[in-house]
Amino acid sequence: MPTATASPLATPDTIPASDALSRPWASIAIETDIAGLAETWRAFEATALVTPYQSYDWIRPFVETIGAAHGMALRYALVRGADGALCALLPLVITRRSGFRFAEFIGGKHANYHMGLYAPTFAEQLDAQLTTRMLAEIGTAIGGLDALAFVNQPVAWQGIANPAALLAAGPSPSRAYKLALIAGDGEATLKRSMSSHARKKLKNKHSRFGDFGPSTLTRATTAGEAARVIDAFLAQKAERFRAMGVPDPFVEPAMRTFLERAAMSGGSWHPSIELYSLDLAGRSVATYVGAIQGARFSGMATSFDMGSETVKTSPGELLLAELIRLKAGEGIAVFDLGVGEARYKTTFCDDHDDLVDSFLPLTFKGQVFARIARSKRELKRRIKRSPWALKLAHRASGWLRSKRSGEE
């Protein structure tokens, strides 16, 4: 059942008129029922600054599957202007960790970009001081929080500054890689974004891959096709993580349900997730999961069959090249490969999104939390920037995992 609460600081009746006039919002309400927000959310995101990971049709299946499986405490902050029009919407989850209670954006590691939804004109009115004030009022409206923790935030979206990024404590450990697509011409896009050497290698791989027989790029458009692609994706990921000796983040049943629901939204709106498979003789040799919103396609995850005889031809890269051609033909403007460093990302992409982390303490405990969180993220960033430190960290992580396994 929908509930709404508002901070006493955030309602026009409880603040001085002069104070209210100094800021571009009039009220903040906190909702807990996402189903009741469907019409409002979808209408707002049609014109708002929004990443694929904060679209209604990505968030709702996530919270109803993975969120429900983990018992997440979810809050949706709605910021409105004096005319009652929605100015911003922040989809948040309340996290308790090590004695701290803080709010962060929904999605965790499964969402590459963490950002609120903002009306463009509203976002342009916010500076660091106003953003701090707005977020503090959201924290008060939610109640009982020590801090707000917003990581992997794009500095800007569609050329407009991301308000919460103005409070950044520093750059995120990784950046996100992307390329602008030339409308209707995927080949021209690849020629611009890739070096001549990389294109030549890709062409040779494609030729060798062709020796195995005819292949097909399949997009899952039915429940049966989605199940087949998800089966392949999960099996390929499981094998990959076993080989790496690291836990598989896709193993929980709720992940499969999330992918199925998000890819099969149906009705009068488009699915928020698209599933693709590169098939050879009816068998998937590579898969790709992408989130889509507006004119942007965002790579969530990719996999390939490590046991396939095609593995040396890099079927995952061949699939990606085909997708870039396909999306250019469909009129997609931006194709991003998500957060994190990987050789194939720098091979295909000629641009990137800078990401930052913001931590806003709301209590004394929150100040302690913010200092700890900043230090951890900075350490992670330094490790990722140093090949030697990253190699050492991987070795230490592997040693700890093997030690735990031995104790079990």
C-alpha positions in Angstrom: 0.0 0.0 0.0 1.5 3.3 -1.0 2.8 5.5 1.8 4.2 9.0 1.7 5.9 11.1 4.3 7.5 14.5 4.0 10.2 16.2 5.9 9.0 19.1 8.0 11.9 21.0 6.4 10.6 20.2 2.9 6.9 21.4 3.0 6.0 24.9 2.0 3.9 25.3 5.2 6.8 24.8 7.6 9.5 26.9 6.0 9.8 30.7 5.8 8.5 32.2 2.5 11.9 33.8 1.8 13.6 30.5 2.3 11.2 28.7 0.0 11.8 31.2 -2.7 15.6 30.6 -2.6 15.4 27.1 -3.8 13.8 25.5 -6.9 11.7 22.9 -5.1 8.8 23.1 -2.7 8.3 19.6 -1.3 9.8 16.2 -0.9 7.8 13.0 -0.3 9.0 9.5 0.2 7.1 6.6 -1.4 7.5 2.9 -0.7 5.2 1.3 -3.3 6.8 1.3 -6.7 3.6 -0.1 -8.4 1.8 3.0 -7.6 4.4 5.2 -9.3 4.2 3.6 -12.7 2.4 6.3 -14.5 4.2 9.2 -12.8 7.6 7.6 -13.2 7.3 6.7 -16.9 5.8 10.1 -17.8 8.7 11.8 -16.0 11.5 9.8 -17.5 10.2 10.6 -21.0 11.8 14.0 -20.7 14.1 13.7 -17.7 17.8 13.1 -17.4 17.8 9.3 -16.7 20.2 6.4 -17.3 18.9 3.0 -18.4 19.4 1.8 -14.8 17.0 4.2 -13.3 14.2 3.7 -15.8 10.9 2.4 -14.2 11.0 -0.8 -16.2 14.5 -1.6 -15.1 14.0 -0.7 -11.4 10.7 -2.4 -10.9 11.7 -5.9 -12.0 14.9 -5.5 -10.0 13.2 -4.6 -6.7 10.5 -7.3 -7.2 13.1 -10.1 -7.8 16.6 -9.4 -6.4 15.3 -6.7 -4.0 12.6 -9.0 -2.6 15.1 -11.9 -2.3 17.4 -9.8 -0.2 14.7 -8.1 1.8 15.8 -4.6 0.6 14.2 -1.6 2.3 13.3 0.6 -0.7 12.5 4.3 -0.7 11.5 6.6 -3.7 12.2 10.3 -3.1 9.9 12.6 -5.1 11.0 16.2 -5.3 8.3 18.6 -6.6 8.2 22.3 -7.5 5.7 24.9 -6.3 3.4 24.0 -9.2 3.3 20.3 -8.0 5.3 19.2 -11.1 7.9 16.5 -10.5 11.5 17.9 -10.5 13.5 14.9 -9.4 13.1 11.3 -8.5 15.7 9.3 -6.5 15.2 5.5 -6.3 17.0 4.5 -3.1 17.7 1.4 -1.0 18.5 1.6 2.7 21.6 -0.4 3.6 22.8 -1.4 7.1 26.5 -2.3 7.3 29.0 -2.3 10.2 26.6 -0.3 12.4 25.9 2.4 9.8 22.5 3.0 8.1 22.8 4.8 4.8 20.9 5.2 1.5 22.3 4.4 -1.9 20.9 4.0 -5.4 19.1 0.8 -6.2 21.0 -1.7 -8.4 24.3 -2.1 -6.7 26.9 -3.8 -8.9 24.3 -4.8 -11.4 23.7 -1.1 -12.4 26.7 0.5 -14.1 25.5 4.1 -13.6 24.0 5.4 -10.3 22.0 8.6 -10.7 18.7 10.2 -9.9 16.2 11.3 -12.5 16.1 15.1 -13.0 14.1 17.5 -15.1 16.9 19.2 -17.2 15.9 22.7 -16.2 15.8 21.7 -12.5 19.2 20.1 -12.7 20.7 23.2 -14.2 19.5 25.3 -11.3 21.2 23.2 -8.7 24.7 24.1 -7.4 26.6 22.1 -4.8 25.0 24.1 -1.9 21.5 23.6 -3.1 22.1 19.9 -3.9 23.5 19.4 -0.5 20.4 20.9 1.0 18.0 18.9 -1.1 19.8 15.6 -0.3 19.9 16.5 3.4 16.1 17.1 3.3 15.6 13.8 1.5 17.7 12.1 4.3 15.5 13.8 6.9 12.3 12.7 5.1 13.5 9.1 5.1 14.6 9.3 8.7 17.2 7.4 10.7 20.0 7.7 8.2 23.6 8.3 9.0 24.6 9.2 5.4 23.9 9.1 1.7 26.4 7.1 -0.4 26.3 7.6 -4.2 29.0 5.8 -6.1 29.7 5.4 -9.8 27.9 8.6 -10.7 28.3 10.1 -14.2 29.7 13.7 -13.9 27.2 14.7 -16.5 24.3 13.2 -18.5 23.2 14.4 -21.9 25.5 17.4 -21.5 24.0 18.6 -18.2 25.8 18.3 -14.9 24.6 15.6 -12.6 23.6 17.5 -9.4 24.7 14.9 -6.9 28.1 14.6 -8.6 28.8 18.2 -7.6 29.4 16.8 -4.1 32.0 14.3 -5.3 34.6 13.2 -2.8 36.7 12.1 -5.7 36.8 10.0 -8.9 35.3 6.4 -8.8 37.8 3.6 -9.0 36.8 2.9 -12.7 35.4 4.8 -15.6 32.8 3.8 -18.1 33.6 3.3 -21.8 31.3 4.4 -24.6 31.1 5.3 -28.3 28.8 7.6 -30.2 27.1 5.8 -33.1 26.9 7.2 -36.6 23.3 7.0 -37.5 22.6 4.2 -40.0 26.3 3.4 -40.4 27.8 0.9 -38.0 30.9 0.3 -40.3 31.7 4.0 -40.2 31.3 4.0 -36.5 33.8 1.1 -36.1 36.2 2.7 -38.5 36.2 5.9 -36.4 36.3 4.3 -33.0 38.8 1.4 -33.6 42.4 1.6 -34.8 43.2 0.1 -38.2 45.2 -2.6 -36.5 42.2 -3.6 -34.3 39.9 -3.6 -37.3 42.2 -5.9 -39.2 42.4 -8.3 -36.3 38.7 -8.3 -36.0 38.3 -9.0 -39.7 40.7 -11.9 -39.4 38.8 -13.3 -36.4 35.5 -13.0 -38.3 37.0 -14.9 -41.3 38.2 -17.7 -39.1 34.9 -17.8 -37.2 33.2 -18.2 -40.6 35.1 -21.4 -41.2 33.0 -23.1 -38.5 29.8 -22.5 -40.5 27.0 -20.0 -40.8 26.1 -18.1 -37.7 23.1 -16.0 -36.5 22.7 -13.0 -34.3 19.6 -13.7 -32.3 17.6 -11.3 -30.2 15.3 -12.9 -27.7 11.8 -11.6 -28.4 9.7 -14.4 -26.9 9.7 -16.1 -23.5 11.2 -19.3 -25.0 14.0 -17.4 -26.7 14.7 -15.4 -23.6 14.9 -18.7 -21.5 17.4 -20.2 -24.0 19.6 -17.1 -24.1 19.5 -16.8 -20.3 20.4 -20.5 -19.9 23.4 -20.0 -22.1 24.4 -16.7 -20.4 24.3 -18.2 -16.9 26.1 -21.4 -17.9 28.8 -19.4 -19.7 29.2 -17.0 -16.7 29.3 -19.9 -14.2 32.1 -21.6 -16.1 34.0 -18.4 -16.5 33.9 -17.6 -12.7 34.8 -21.1 -11.8 37.9 -20.8 -14.0 38.8 -17.5 -12.4 38.2 -18.9 -8.9 35.8 -16.1 -7.9 32.2 -16.2 -6.7 29.5 -16.0 -9.4 27.3 -12.9 -8.8 24.7 -14.3 -11.3 24.1 -17.6 -9.5 21.2 -16.6 -7.3 17.7 -17.7 -8.7 16.4 -14.1 -8.4 18.9 -13.0 -11.0 17.4 -15.3 -13.6 13.9 -14.0 -12.7 15.0 -10.4 -13.0 16.4 -11.0 -16.5 13.3 -12.8 -17.6 10.9 -10.0 -16.4 13.0 -7.1 -17.6 13.4 -8.6 -21.0 9.7 -9.5 -21.4 8.0 -6.4 -20.1 5.4 -6.5 -22.8 2.3 -4.3 -22.8 2.5 -0.7 -24.2 6.1 -0.1 -23.2 9.4 -1.5 -24.3 11.5 -4.0 -22.3 14.3 -2.4 -20.4 16.7 -5.2 -21.1 17.6 -6.9 -24.4 19.1 -10.3 -24.7 21.3 -11.3 -27.6 23.1 -14.5 -28.6 25.6 -15.3 -31.3 24.5 -18.8 -32.5 26.5 -21.4 -34.4 24.5 -24.5 -35.6 21.8 -23.6 -33.0 24.3 -23.4 -30.1 25.1 -20.1 -28.3 28.8 -19.3 -28.4 28.4 -15.8 -26.9 25.7 -13.7 -25.3 25.1 -10.1 -24.5 22.8 -8.4 -22.0 22.1 -4.7 -22.5 19.9 -2.1 -20.8 18.1 0.4 -23.1 16.5 3.7 -22.4 15.8 6.3 -25.0 18.6 6.5 -27.5 21.2 4.8 -25.3 22.1 1.2 -25.2 24.1 0.2 -22.1 26.1 -3.1 -21.9 25.3 -4.9 -18.6 27.1 -8.2 -19.1 28.6 -10.4 -21.8 29.8 -14.0 -21.9 31.2 -16.6 -24.2 31.4 -20.4 -24.3 34.8 -21.3 -23.0 34.4 -24.9 -24.3 33.5 -23.9 -27.8 36.0 -24.6 -30.6 35.4 -20.9 -31.7 36.9 -19.5 -28.5 40.2 -18.4 -30.2 38.2 -16.3 -32.6 36.8 -14.1 -29.8 33.1 -14.7 -30.4 32.2 -12.2 -27.7 34.0 -9.4 -29.7 32.4 -10.6 -32.9 29.0 -10.4 -31.2 29.8 -6.9 -29.9 30.8 -5.7 -33.4 27.5 -7.0 -34.8 25.5 -5.3 -32.1 27.2 -2.0 -32.8 26.2 -2.3 -36.4 22.7 -3.3 -35.5 22.2 -0.4 -33.0 23.6 2.2 -35.4 21.0 1.0 -37.9 18.3 1.3 -35.3 19.1 4.9 -34.6 20.7 4.4 -31.1 23.0 7.4 -30.5 25.3 6.1 -27.7 26.5 2.6 -27.0 28.3 2.1 -23.7 30.2 -1.0 -22.4 29.7 -0.2 -18.7 32.0 0.4 -15.8 35.4 -1.3 -15.4 38.6 -1.8 -17.3 38.9 -4.5 -20.0 41.0 -4.7 -23.2 38.0 -5.1 -25.5 36.4 -1.9 -24.1 39.3 0.3 -25.1 39.5 -1.6 -28.4 36.0 -0.7 -29.4 35.5 2.6 -27.6 36.9 6.0 -28.3 35.2 7.9 -25.5 34.3 7.4 -21.8 32.2 8.7 -19.0 34.0 10.0 -15.9 32.4 8.7 -12.8 32.6 10.1 -9.2 31.6 9.1 -5.7 29.7 11.3 -3.3 29.2 10.7 0.5 26.9 13.0 2.4 27.0 12.5 6.2 23.8 13.3 8.1 24.9 12.4 11.6 28.2 12.2 13.6 28.3 8.5 12.8 27.7 9.5 9.2 30.9 11.6 9.2 32.8 8.5 10.4 31.2 6.4 7.7 31.9 9.0 5.0 35.6 9.1 5.9 35.9 5.3 5.9 34.0 5.0 2.6 36.1 7.7 0.9 39.3 6.0 2.0 38.1 2.6 0.7 37.1 3.9 -2.7 40.3 5.9 -3.0 42.4 2.8 -2.1 40.4 0.8 -4.7 41.1 3.4 -7.3 44.8 3.5 -6.6 45.0 -0.3 -6.8 43.2 -0.3 -10.1 45.5 2.3 -11.5 48.6 0.2 -10.6 49.1 -3.0 -12.5 51.5 -4.3 -9.7 49.1 -3.5 -6.9 46.1 -5.0 -8.9 48.0 -8.2 -9.4 49.0 -8.4 -5.8 45.3 -7.7 -4.7 44.1 -10.5 -7.0 46.6 -12.9 -5.5 45.6 -11.9 -1.9 42.0 -12.3 -2.8 42.6 -15.8 -4.2 44.5 -16.8 -1.2 41.8 -15.7 1.2 39.1 -17.6 -0.9 41.2 -20.8 -0.9 41.8 -20.4 2.8 38.0 -20.1 3.5 37.3 -23.1 1.3 39.8 -25.1 3.2 38.3 -24.2 6.5 34.8 -25.2 5.3 
